[in-house]
Amino acid sequence: MFADVLTDHPAVGRPVVDLPTPAPVVDIALLQGNIDRMAAFFRDRPARLRPHVKTHRAPAIARMQLAAGATGVTCAKVAMAEAMVDGGIDDVFVANQVVARQAIDRLCRLAQRARVTVAVDDAGNVAALSDAAQDHGVTLDVVIEVDAGMGRCGVQPGRPALELAKVVCRSRGLRFRGLHAYEGHVVQHEDVTVRKAETDRMFARAIETRDLLERNGLAVAVVTGGGTGTYNISGVYPGVTEHQAGSYVYMDPSYREKVPEFDLAFSILCTVLSRPSPEKVITDGGIQVLARDHGTPAVAGHPELAYRSLSEEHGNFTVRDGCATDLRIGDVVAVHPGHCCSAANLHDRVYAARQGVVEAVWLVTARGRSE
Ligand SMILES: Cc1ncc(COP(=O)(O)O)c(C=O)c1O
């Protein structure tokens, strides 16, 4: 049993509605369904699934993803990767630039315990990684981040990527593995034709870049990218070898509108605090437990309620015109956060429940681990 799974917590065996609210809850059956659905999609395809764990930040869930066939995990930061390795994951990809000296040292120390891949987009950073890897006596796997359309990090496709790949290949302590390209600007585009067209356009550039590298004698083993909204686009693009979908495990209402085959497995249980008028429902869950960076929260099982606003510790919902609600003060409701990943990062533990009863408490050991 892993230390991040608590089965002797006082909540275990108790109905979720008895939890002190606000309480983060994962429906194990829905979570497992999401994990299995994505795993099944990739099972007989050339690309392997390497889910992004910034959605849940919980090693218990990462282990479920690996048990279902994932090849390793994708992380945003070194500290997140450390939490995953501490939780038994032995293959981590930091899909980001690691540039601070102390962070590079930590990355190298991690490579003494697990297989570590890191993204680069700068020759100076490659030199720093190479020096540190040699000092620590480790080999870091390296992919070149290519900005094939998102406009965030990454070198341009084509020759700039080739030149940087050559630098990596010459650098001791580093092993060139391939290319990383993330279509983050379109993963949630509401128009699936745009989502597909832009994703295909991006990966066409990435694959052309792969071909250029190979024509220059560099073996490109990995082409990685992808998010939940494009799992069936970039995930099947010829030449893509790994897919980084993350949100599919929890989902949130706005993402689900675009990818309805994955269920809302994560919610924050909240108590109705006040019914100041027949059309108002005020809960005890606000920004500090639900986050508010994007998306709109929704109250499970209460389609009559529309989101109005969040303040720090209150959720404010209105009964839609022509509807009524039977909710009363003291009732407990499950609120799906507008953005599951940001909300998950606000909680040190989640209650893992089946049929409304807590089965275990999972520690969110990578919560806040953004260093
Ligand atoms: C580099 C990278 N890959 C994959 C993902 C996962 O995307 P999604 O949450 O849409 O599944 C993200 C999300 O932020 C990301 O930044």
The ligand as an SDF file (V2000), in Angstrom:
LIG
                    3D

 16 16  0  0  0  0  0  0  0  0999 V2000
    2.0990   20.5240  -22.4000 C   0  0  0  0  0  0  0  0  0  0  0  0
    0.7270   20.0380  -22.1050 C   0  0  0  0  0  0  0  0  0  0  0  0
    0.3630   18.8110  -22.5340 N   0  0  0  0  0  0  0  0  0  0  0  0
   -0.8640   18.3050  -22.2720 C   0  0  0  0  0  0  0  0  0  0  0  0
   -1.7950   19.0240  -21.5400 C   0  0  0  0  0  0  0  0  0  0  0  0
   -3.1050   18.3650  -21.2180 C   0  0  0  0  0  0  0  0  0  0  0  0
   -4.1660   18.9190  -21.8610 O   0  0  0  0  0  0  0  0  0  0  0  0
   -5.6820   18.6450  -21.4360 P   0  0  0  0  0  0  0  0  0  0  0  0
   -5.8410   19.1500  -20.0410 O   0  0  0  0  0  0  0  0  0  0  0  0
   -6.4240   19.4280  -22.4410 O   0  0  0  0  0  0  0  0  0  0  0  0
   -5.9170   17.2130  -21.5090 O   0  0  0  0  0  0  0  0  0  0  0  0
   -1.4580   20.3180  -21.1050 C   0  0  0  0  0  0  0  0  0  0  0  0
   -2.4350   21.1240  -20.3720 C   0  0  0  0  0  0  0  0  0  0  0  0
   -2.2080   22.1510  -19.8190 O   0  0  0  0  0  0  0  0  0  0  0  0
   -0.1680   20.8280  -21.3780 C   0  0  0  0  0  0  0  0  0  0  0  0
    0.2130   22.0470  -20.9530 O   0  0  0  0  0  0  0  0  0  0  0  0
  1  2  1  0
  2  3  1  0
  2 15  2  0
  3  4  2  0
  4  5  1  0
  5  6  1  0
  5 12  2  0
  6  7  1  0
  7  8  1  0
  8  9  2  0
  8 10  1  0
  8 11  1  0
 12 13  1  0
 12 15  1  0
 13 14  2  0
 15 16  1  0
M  END
$$$$
